């Protein structure tokens, strides 16, 4: 019996020494020398070892498009780096997992864990969030990214529209210019009788106010429909113009800063809630304003700067026209301010008493951040 007690005491002493000598966990940091613009700074809270997650991430762009190269791919890698590899992200590009107009329900149901949301494909559903899509609102995508994230976090009625998911970032495109199969759009009268593809919401109201007939369809479907003459022209951001090679079928560009579109990255709520606080903190360290600015300025403004060389590399030839300031002012008077007022009236009628405040603050923030560029 004495021998048995001695053995037990010896084993206990050895176990205690082993526990006391184990190394504490170290904070997770990005790989040395990384140039990922969305990568986080070293985490202040260590990401503990343990369970891992493999997430599906769905979007519509091709892997050769600026959106994928400078937006989706760096964002997915930033999440993996920030979580010390405990969260892995597999990207399903080019609508291979689901169509863009199925993304909202797909994320809610868990068919995909996270994905790229384009609110213009859901007319009316996110109306109170879409002051940012009113015509002539932002001078650049980077400004739109800062403004939309700030507005989203300030107004609970906007957050309520996204309550069924976790929002990781919000932003806008650069202001859309107009591309056409056969002509420039130099005056308001050039829109009369035209069939123009445009997303839902305020952009549709803008095109109607300009005197044209709006058509709605997903961006991947626009190439063939332009080629077939189903519609005549479309407002488009540079990223999509080069990413979908629309210059091959719509070589006429009218540079007129019109509408910008509201985009977001959303995540399945159950998946988000399954993360412990350290993982949630790590993901948000590369999301929020940081990701919103990268997806806007880092994708759309960059695409506009690189547009000429991308078109040349693709063997395209385009003709370009820039709308003069006096004509732009006529467009604003005809289809800018009236659409703003109509948006406020419509949202107020829906019960959103803060609609005018949201519009006013969107304009004020746009001016503030534009002045700082």
Number of C-alpha atoms within 10 A of each C-alpha: 6 6 7 9 9 10 11 10 10 11 10 10 10 10 10 10 10 9 9 8 8 8 7 7 10 11 13 21 18 19 12 6 6 8 10 16 16 25 25 22 13 14 19 12 14 18 24 16 11 6 9 13 13 12 17 19 23 29 25 24 25 17 16 11 20 23 23 22 15 20 22 26 16 20 24 20 19 26 25 19 23 28 27 23 18 19 20 18 21 14 21 19 18 18 17 12 19 17 15 23 18 15 25 24 14 20 26 19 13 15 17 22 23 30 26 22 24 20 24 26 20 16 13 15 14 17 21 25 23 23 27 28 27 25 26 22 23 29 17 24 28 28 27 33 31 25 28 28 22 17 21 20 12 12 15 11 17 19 19 12 14 16 12 17 21 20 21 20 25 29 31 31 30 31 28 25 21 22 29 22 20 12 16 21 20 17 15 17 11 14 20 13 12 16 19 25 27 26 28 21 23 28 25 24 22 26 26 17 18 22 18 20 18 21 16 14 15 16 17 18 10 20 17 12 15 21 15 11 12 14 19 21 27 24 26 25 25 25 23 21 25 24 23 19 17 23 24 19 21 24 20 21 25 21 20 22 22 27 30 31 28 22 21 21 25 24 25 23 19 15 16 18 11 11 16 12 13 16 22 15 18 26 23 18 22 25 24 21 21 19 31 30 26 27 31 26 25 20 25 27 22 19 25 18 11 15 17 15 13 17 19 11 9 13 10 17 13 15 13 11 14 15 17 12 10 8 14 20 13 13 21 17 12 16 23 24 16 14 22 21 12 13 23 21 15 14 17 15 11 12 9 16 14 15 22 18 12 23 23 13 16 21 17 13 20 23 16 13 17 15 9 7 8
